[in-house]
């Protein structure tokens, strides 16, 4: 069979060893999903249609060269959008998967969350909370330095709770949701222990108030724990900073972390600083350059390089003086820096010319040149002396 699509010819050779994927899945579900999630779904669908029994999360991780956490994220995603149904045992571990019959009128809303009516705020409070979050100044994220403390201060100043304490009745509604129960199990696995009611309430806050999807909450916990921070209070600070920066997916979180780590490492490299993490006072300078001055990384590195050429040692303070001058002069690009350098060189040249002219004038007017010289004819004087002697 040949299908013609503009200039693209599609050919197929039918093989008995094939897997039939629903067109509904291809048209409605696949375009919205992460590519890695799609691969997991198709592979599992092949396994179930071919009655393959030796399947586990571990074996799937080996097949796709991923972590078991990545596989679990994919399964929870497909469960959330209704493509599969995860069946769990009493200890919340997945023991079976059922592929759902996708209908023509099926809608795939990946952002839909089950409502918790008893906990919803009024529209005014929701708008106020969003406004408060949007007004928090930006913070860098490097090696898990506590960059979100001011976020909590800002929210506290506006008399807005940075974490809602859910009642047992409200938490009971969360526990009734399979997605949330599995999320708590995953978080407990990362933390190395079961969650106490306070920690579970914090996860509910991420889930219900910050509207973080389950996979983002898992990545948040994984990221913090991997970097040595199991304090739920600290994790909450990081979550607030992510929410303030509009992060709503794992991909956005990874990009955010990579971008901010990149500039910090580049600065330390330009200064020749190795084998240590950045100090709090140094991080404050970087926040100022990136989040207040909004300088690009190349300009910041240029300032660091100029610092080393000028004083031959790393100095965040000296680099800050350069960048502050550029900020005050509205210098934003490398071309602006070159133009400013040319103006500076021209100014210095004009100063040197002026200084030279001043020096010449001073020499011309010194006390030796001002002394009244005698107008004596040496030859006549010599003749007169000879005549007298004769």
N, C-alpha and C positions, 0 to 999 in steps of 0.2 A: 504494500500500500504506500502511495506517495501523496503527501499533503503539500500543496504549494502555498507559501506565505510570502508575498512580495518576491524578493530575490532569494529567499531562504527555502531550500528544499529539505524536507524531513523524510527520512526513509526508515523503515522498520523491518526486521526479520524476526518473525514470531518464533518464540522458543517455549517449549512446555514448562521450563523452569522459570516462570515469571510470576510476579506479584501484582495483583490488580489493586491500584490505589483509587479510592473514590474521587471522582471529579469535584465533588463538593469540597473535599479536603484540599485539593489542588487549587481550586478557585477562591475559597473563602478563608481557609486556615493557613495554608502555606505562605502566602504573601506577607502575612503579618508576623510570622514567627522567625525567631533566630534560626540561622542555617544549621547550627549544631543540634538544635531541638528537632528540626525537621528530619535530620539523619537518624536520630534515635527513634522517632516515630516510625519511619519507613522500615528500619531494620527490625523493630519489634513486630510490625505488621507482617513482615515476611516470615518471622519466626512463628507467629500464631497461625498463619495460613498454611504453613508447612509442618505444623504440629511439633515444633522443636521445643523440647522440654527443659534442656539444660541451660536455662537462662537465669542470670542473677545480676544484680547491680555491679558486682565486681567484674563479671565477665564482659558486661557492656562497656565498662570503663577500659578494659583491655582492648576491646575491638576498636574503639574510637580514640584510644590513646589520650583519655581524659581522666579526671579524678572521679571518684564515686560521687562526690558532691555535685559535680557538673551533671552527671547522669540524673541524680535526684532532682536537680533544678528543672531539667527537661521534663521529667515525669510529672512534677508538680504543675508545670506550665500547662501541659496537655490536659491534666486533670481539671485545672482551673477553667480552661476555655471549653470544657465539655467534650473533648475528643476521646478521652479515655476516662475510666473510673478506677481509682486506686482503692484497693481493699486492704485494710490494715488489721493486724492482730491486736490483742489486748495491750501489748506494750508499744503500740503505735508504729510498729515496723511493717513495711509493705510486704504482703505475702501473696498477692495476686493482682493482676491487671485485666480489666475488661475493656475492650474496644467498643465505643458507643456507635450506634447506628446513626450516621449523619444524615439529616433530612434536608430537603431543598430549602425549607424556611428557617434553617438553623442560622443563628446569628453568632458571630464570634466577637465578643466584647472583652478584650484582654484587660481593660481597665476597670471592669465592673467589680465592686466589692459587696459582699453581703451586708445589708444595713444593720446597724445596732441602734435601734430607735431610741432606747432609753439613754443613750450617751450623746446624742446629737446636740450640738450647740445651736443657739439662735443664729440667724443670718448675720446679725450685727457682730456677734462674737467671732464668727468665722472670718468675716471681712477684716475685723480688727487684728485677728491673729495673723492672717495673711499679710496685712500691712506691716505688722511688726517684724515678721520674718523677712520681708522684702527690704526693710530699712536697715537691717544689720549690715555692718561693713564686712567686706570680703576677707577671708583668711586663707593662708597657704597651708598645705598639708604635707609635711615632710617628716618621715621616720616617726610618725605618731606624736609629734610635739603637740601639747595641749593648745590648739589654735582656736577653740570655740568658747573660751570662757566669757569673752565679751558678748557673745550671742546670748548667753543666759542672763548676763547683766542687763542687756538691752530689753529683753523680754520682761525681766523682773521690774525694771524701771517703769514699764508700761502697765504693770500690775496684771500681767498675763502669765498664767502658769506654764512653765516649760515642760511639765509632765503631769498628766492627769492620773489621779489615783482611782482606778476602777473598783467598783464595789464587787463583792462576790457574785451578786446576781448578774451584773454586767459581764464578768469574766466567764460565768457559766454559759452565756450565749456565745462567747468566743470559742470556748472549748467544744461546743456542739458543732463547730465548723471543722470539717476534715482538714482543710487547707491550713487553718491556724493550729490545729493540734499537731499536725506533722511538722509545722514550722517550729513549734516549741521543742519537739523532739530533736530536730536538727540543731537548734541553738544549744540545747543541753549537751548534745554530743560534742559540739565545738568547745563548750565551757568545761567539759569533763565532769559534769555533775548535773543532777536534775535542778530545775529552776525553782526558786522559792516564790511565793505569791507576789512579792514586790517586783522581782525580776520579770515574772510573767506579765505583770501589769505594765512594765516598761515596754516590753515587746508589743503589747496591745496598743500602746501609745504610738509606736512607730507604724503599726499596721493600720490603725483606725484614724488617728489624728494627723500624722505626717503623711499618710496615704502611701507608704512605701510598699511595693509589692513584696511577696514572700522571698523571691530570689534576691532582691536587693538587701533585705534584712539579713538573710543568710550570709551574703557577701560582706556586709557591714561587720557582723560578728566574726566571721572568718578573718577579715583584714585586721581587726583590732587584736584578736587573740594571737594571731600569727606574729604580730609585732609586740607581744608581751603585755597586753592590756586586757584584763578580764573584768575590770571594774565596770559595772553596769552604769554607774554615774559617768564615767569617762566615755563609754560607748554612746551614751545619750548625748554628750557634748558633740561628738563627731557627727551623730545623726542630725543634730540641729544645724550644724555647719553645712552638711550636705543638702538639707532641705532649703536652707537659705540660698544656696547656689543653684537651686532648681534641678537637683539630681533626682531622677525618678527611675533609673534603670541601672543595671550592673555595668553596662557599656559606658554610660555617662560617668559613673563613679570611677571606673578604671582610667578613663581619659583624663578626668580631673586630677586623679592622683599622679598619673604619669607626667602630666604637664607641670604640676607644681614641684614634683620631685626633680624634674629635669632642670629647671632654672636654678634650684638650690644647689644641686650637684655641680652645675656649670660654674656657679659663683665660687664654690669651694675649690674647684679645679683651677679657675683663673687665679685664685689667691695661693695656690699650692698647698692648700690645707687638706691633709689626708688622715685617715685612721681615727677620726672622731666625728661625732654628730655635731650639728650646729647648735650654738648657744642661744638661749632665749633672747638676749639683747641683739644678737646678730639676726635672728629670725624677725625681730621687730623691724629692723632696717629693710629686710627683703619685703615684708608686708607693705611697708611704706612705699617702696619703689614700684611694686607691682600693683597694689590695690588702691593707693592714693595718687601716686604720680602716673600710674598706668603705662609705665615704660615697657617696651618690648625687651626680650631677653638679650638681643644683640647690643642694645644700648647699655644695658646694665653691665654686660661683660666688657664692653668698651671702657666703661668707667673703671672697672676693676683693673683692666690692663694698664690704663693710664696711671692708676694709683701705684702699681708695682713699678712702672717705669720712673715715676717721680720720686717716691720715697723708698723703693726697694724693699718693702715689707707689706704684708696684708693689713689693711685698715678699712673696716666698714665705715668708720667715721669720715675718713678722707674721701672714700668713694661717694659717700652721702653728700659731701660738700659739692662734688662735681655734678651729681645728679640733681641736687637742689638748684644749682645755678642753671642747669639745662631746663629744669621745670619752670623756673621763674622767667626764663627767656623763651618759653613756649617751644622748646626744641623737642621734636617727637620722632625724628627719623635720622638715619645715618647721613642723608643729604643735608639735613639741618645742621648736623654736627660739623660737616665739612665746610658749610657756608660760615658757620660761627668761627671755625678755625681760621678761615681766610680773613674774616673781619678782624680777628685778634692779631694775626700776623701783619695786616695792613696798619692796624693801630700801633703795633710795636715798631714797625718801620718808620711810621710818622714820628713817633716819639724819639727814635734814634737820630733821625735827621734833625729834628728840633734841638736835641741835646748836642749834636755835633756843631750846629750853627751857633748855639749859645756858647760852646767852648771856644770856637774860633773868635767870636766877638769879645769874649773875656780876655783872650790872649792879646788881642789887638789893643785892648784898653787897659793892660796892666801897668804898673808904676814905672817899669823900665821904658816902655814905649812912650809913656807920658812925660819923661824927663827931657828938658829942653837941651837939645844937642848943640855944641859950638860949631859954627860954620868956618872951619880953619882949612886953609890951603897948605897941605903938607909940603909940596914942592917949593912954594914961595918961602915958607919958614926955613927950609933947609938951605936955600940960597942965601938967605939973610944971615944965617949962622956962619956960613963959609966966608961971607964978606967981612963979618966982624972979626973972624979969626985971622984974616989976611992982613 
